Amino acid sequence: MNFLSIEKEKHKIGIILAPVLSFLSYMLPLDLSTNAKLTLSIMVFCGVFWFLEVLPLGITAVLGVSLAVVFGITSAKEAFVSLGHPVILLFIGSFLIARAMTKYGLDKRIALNLLSKDFFLQSPFRILLGFTLISFFLSMWISNTATTAMLLPLAIGIIYLFQKEGIKDAKNFGIYLLLALAYTASIGGTATLVGTPTNLVGIGFLKEVGYEIDFLKWSLIVFPVSISMFLFLLIYIKFHTKKFNFDYTKIKQIVNLEKEKLPKISKGEINTLIVFSITVFFWILPGIINILGNKQLYKFLKAHLPEGIVAILGAILLFLLKSERGKPTLDTSDLKNIDWDTVLLFGGGIALGKLIVKSGLASYIGNSVASLVPSDMAFLFIFSIILSMVFLTEISSNTATTITFVPIIIGALQSMNIDVFFPVIGVIVSASFAFMLPIATPPNAIIYSSRLIKISKMVKLGLILNIVGAFIVSLWIFILMNN
């Protein structure tokens, strides 16, 4: 059975299985209100559709919200108000700024200028370090997928050169280089609010239960985890690759050849760099003001210049600023490149999350889970949900999984009288730490498509990173909870 036939079978199975499991879940003898039972039924239906990818993820989310209106759980006005959630403004604005970076090649210019430094070309490990630093940094601001896709051809060119030179350990080095490229893109994406859609979905749920988190605060909390994972990966690879000699001038020629292909820095790049810098400045400014202790100015900035508005204003500025030949830096054609499926997934997912809480389903499941966990086992419970999230996202969309389980996890934590803020951040971050399978993340799929990596290698290193990642996240979250 080929891949296409498997995909078709998944589609058919989902269409049959979703309504059957949805009906069975409604008929379960649970002490729930009618609305809570209907919400459970809808979530099971959406869960099957998400897992088997019967429809685009965003369309499934909107379908779930529409069904909630049809069955009288909520009104249409209340159901779809989440499509205007500030998190969606932040996603659209940051996506358009990232679009300008890739459109004008600013990301590639940054990458090649760093890689062309002699320091990063004088040993195999330094080459790998250069690639991973770029991957980590760029994925903080542009999509993990775009980062990996941009760097892959250059990495493959270096691997082929080593193989052509007859270097014995070139194949092993190449495998680790590509794996590190994908993994650091996923890890780097956790370090900022805009690094990956999952972060934005998660803070949307935190805002719904009364927690505010600004751009700088997120990075201050999560960056220690991101950098710990980055360093662990580098140390592991350092001890599993052998040093070998090569003519570094040939590597420099490859990088310089790519660098020479870059056009002269354009007005579009300059505009993008200016807007990006201003946007990031206003993203982190409220956090800096808060640290300095000026609460009044902090509240003013949060009220009048929240992250979503800053991102949208930055994007609009790119439509106003002229690039070459008097054309705007971004135009209407760039709107087509927005990931509208993710926008719908955000809006629909946050609405479904609200329904889970409002109907009483979250508190019911939360109380049931809490009754099974002794109060002195809080760390073990947090570790278990973080570890479960890591492995669950190996086979399902990390964003859809976050939408499905975070409201339930919030309910469980509240029932156990545990402050939800730090544990939920841990769950959000762990949703990006799926490293074992090609289907787990787009970066994994991209490097696997190179045909230079056996799945057994990805599973072996990925399993280690999954477990270590879950432990690092849990330990850091537990430390923060007890300070």
Buried (B, 14 or more C-beta within 10 A) or exposed (E): EEEEEEEEEBBEEBBEBBBEBBEEBBEEEBEBEEBBBBBBBBBBBBBBBBBBBBBBBBBBBBBBBBBBBEBEBBEEEBBBBBBEBBBBBBBBBBBBBBBBBBBBBBBBBBBBEBBBEEEBBBBBBBBBBBBBBBBBBBBBBBBBBBBBBBBBEBBBBBBBBBBEEEBEEBEBBBBBBBBBBBBBBBBBBBBBBBBBBBBBBBBBBBBBBEBEBBBBBBBEBBBBBBBBBBEBBBEBBEEEBEEBEBEBEBBBEBBBEBBEEEEEEBBBBBBBBBBBEBBBEBBBBBBBBBEEEEEEBBEEBBEEBBBBBBBBBBBBBBBEBEBEEEEBBBEEEBBEBBBEBBBBBBBBBBBBBBBBBBBBBBBBBBBBBBEEBEEEEBBEBBBBBBBBBBBBBBEBBBBBBBBBBBBBBBBBBBBBEBEBBBBBBBBBBBBBBBBBBBBBBBBBBBBBEBEBBEEEBBBEBBBBBBBBBBEBBBBBBBEBBEE
